[in-house]
Structure formats: structure tokens, C-alpha cells
Amino acid sequence: MTGAWERQVDGIRSTNERVVLSHEHLVLACSAQAERAVRSLEPRRLTIVITARDLARQVASSWQQQVKQRFRGSLAEFAADVLERAPAADETTHTWADRDRECRDHTVARTRGHHRG
């Protein structure tokens, strides 16, 4: 069975047009996943663009998404919960504070060598 990523790649390869592939969860890819994604799109010319919003806006946006899914808590309650769930130093889970650092240190650094002009 072909997975969602393979279907995306097939669609991208089937056109000579410029394609924008964007999703906020791509930032959660580890370096191996990011490298695999870049390799799967070869020999297409790739330009990787990363946008980010500050943590306050990100938390508010995530709260809004939760409200759409019937979350009943206030923004203040949601923000307090985010802060309370900060992991211990030895944990390897994704946290709000990690998103910017992981994006910058792993994904960008590991894919930089794949940029082809």
C-alpha cells in the first residue's frame, strides 16, 4: 500500500510546475525523516523555507484549534497546562520550547547540503 508521502511525491513528480508543499507538522520531522523527504524529491530543485511565530502566538493558535475540537478550557488554562507539561531535562519528548530549536538545529542544518540551484 502506498503511503500519503509517496502519493505526494508521485504527484509532485508528475508535473513540471512549481509546487509548494507546506504543513506545520513538518517541523516535527527528525533529521533522518527530513533527509529522506529531500532525497525522495530528487532531482527536483528544492528551496526550503521555514516560517515561525513567537511562542505566545503559537500557544494561542493551538488553543483555538483545540476549541474547534470542543475543548472547553480558557486560553489561560491551556497556557498554564502547556507550561506545566515541560519535561524533565532527560526526556526526549517534543515540547513547545523545542520546536524552534529542533527546526533550526536539525531540519535546516541537515538539509542545507541538499539545496540545488
N, C-alpha and C positions, 0 to 999 in steps of 0.2 A: 504494500500500500504506500502510495506516495504521500509524504507529509506536506504540511502547509508551506514550509520553507521551500521545498523542492518545487511546489506548484508556483510559488512566487518567482523563483529563479527561471523556471521554464517560460513564464510569461514575460519576464524581462528579456530573456534571450530571443524571444520570438519577434521582437520589434527592434527597429533601428532608431526609434525615437528616444528622446531623453526621458528618463524615469526618475521619479522621486519616491524613495522608499523611506517612510517615516513612521515611527511608533515610539511612544515614551518608554515602553518596557525594554527597548533595545539596550538601554543603558545598563540593564541588569546582566547583560551577557558577560561571561568571564572572558579572559583574554583568548583562550582556546576557541571558544564559540565565535568570538569576533573574527579571529583569523580564518576560521572555517567558512564563515559567511563571506568574507572578502575573497577567498580563494574560489568559492563556488560561483562567483560572478565574473571571474576572469574569462576572457581577456577584455571585458568592458572597461572603459575609463571610469574610474571611481573618484568622486570627491566626497569626503566625509565632512559633514557639517554638524556641529553639536551646539544646541542651544540649551540654556538653563535658566531657571528662575530662582530667585532667592528662596531660602527655606520657608519664610513666612508665607509667601505666595503659594509655594508648593503644598504646604500643610493645608492652607485654606482651600485650594483646588481639590485636594484629596478628600477633605471633609465634604465638599459639595458633591463629589462623586458618590460618597457613602450615603449622603442624604437621598440621592436619586435611587439608591438601593434600599431605602426605607430605614436608614439609621436615624434614630430619634435623639441622639445626643447633641448638645450645643457645640459650637466651634471651640469654646473654651474647654469643654470636657474632652473633645477629640484631641486638642493640642496638648493638654495635660497627659493624656494617655500616651501620646507619641513620646513625650519626654520621659515618662515613667518606664517605657519599654526599652530604654537604651541598654544595650547588652554589656556584660562584663568585658573587660579588655581581652580575654582569651576566647570569646565567642567569635564565630565566623559568619554570623547571620548578616543579611543586608539590613542596614538601618538608614534612617533619613540622613544622618550625618555622613554616611559612607557614599551616598550617591554621587556627589560632586567629585570626591577623591577617587573613587573607582573609575568613573568616567574619564577623568583626566589621566590618571596613572596607568590604567590597564588598557582600556579600549583604544584611546588615541595613540599612546606610545607603541602599542603592539601592531597597529595597522598603518602607522606612518610610513613604513617602508614599502607598503603596497600601493601608494599613490602613484599613478601613472599619468603623465600628461599627454 
